[in-house]
């Protein structure tokens, strides 16, 4: 499989699902790539730098990579204020699956 790396892409976390004891599956929406599912290994650990920022409706600048079946976030940073919950839920409902 080819490895594709995306850097500094503006994104919003749409959903986060527990995957294992320390990992998450994230659904993010990016301007250029649309809805993308990412596997964030170790993101639930207390020492993880991703833990405080991978929250639903959180605007981010994200870098991700990996193979097409299993992409993962590599760098993540906050990009402004969180979206208001009622507006964010409405927007998520409008996006195609």
C-alpha positions in Angstrom: 0.0 0.0 0.0 1.2 3.5 -0.7 1.8 5.9 2.2 0.2 9.3 1.8 1.1 12.1 4.2 -1.0 15.2 4.6 0.3 18.2 6.6 -1.3 21.2 8.2 -4.8 20.6 7.0 -7.6 22.5 8.7 -10.1 20.1 10.2 -13.0 19.6 12.7 -13.4 16.5 14.9 -16.9 15.2 14.1 -16.9 12.0 16.3 -14.6 10.0 18.5 -15.1 6.4 19.3 -13.3 4.2 21.9 -11.3 1.6 20.0 -9.3 0.0 22.8 -8.1 0.8 26.3 -5.8 3.6 25.1 -6.8 4.3 21.5 -9.6 6.2 19.6 -11.1 6.1 16.2 -11.7 9.7 15.0 -13.9 11.0 12.3 -12.7 14.4 11.1 -13.9 16.7 8.4 -11.2 18.5 6.4 -11.7 21.2 3.8 -9.8 19.4 1.0 -10.4 15.7 1.8 -13.9 15.7 3.3 -14.7 13.1 6.0 -11.7 11.1 7.1 -11.5 8.3 9.7 -8.2 8.2 11.7 -6.9 5.7 14.2 -5.3 7.6 17.1 -3.2 5.1 19.0 -2.5 5.9 22.6 -4.7 9.1 22.5 -6.5 8.2 25.7 -3.3 7.8 27.8 -2.8 10.5 30.4 0.6 11.4 28.8 -0.8 11.8 25.3 -0.5 15.2 23.7 -3.6 14.5 21.6 -5.8 13.8 24.7 -6.9 17.4 25.5 -7.5 18.5 21.9 -9.2 15.6 20.1 -12.7 16.6 21.3 -15.8 16.7 19.2 -16.4 19.9 17.2 -12.9 21.1 18.0 -11.2 23.1 15.1 -7.7 21.7 14.4 -4.8 21.9 12.2 -3.9 18.3 11.7 -1.2 16.3 9.9 -2.0 12.7 9.2 -0.5 9.8 7.2 -0.3 6.1 6.9 -1.8 3.6 4.4 -5.2 4.1 3.0 -6.8 1.5 5.3 -5.3 2.8 8.5 -4.4 6.5 8.5 -3.3 8.0 11.8 -2.8 11.6 13.1 0.9 12.6 13.3 0.6 16.2 14.6 -2.4 18.1 15.9 -2.9 21.6 17.1 -5.9 23.7 18.0 -7.0 26.3 15.5 -9.4 28.7 17.2 -12.5 28.4 19.3 -14.7 25.3 19.5 -17.9 25.3 17.4 -21.1 25.9 19.3 -22.8 22.5 20.0 -26.1 23.2 18.3 -24.6 24.5 15.1 -22.0 21.7 15.0 -24.6 18.9 15.4 -26.7 20.4 12.6 -23.7 20.6 10.3 -22.7 17.0 11.0 -26.1 15.9 10.0 -25.7 17.6 6.6 -22.5 15.8 5.7 -22.6 12.7 3.5 -21.5 9.4 5.2 
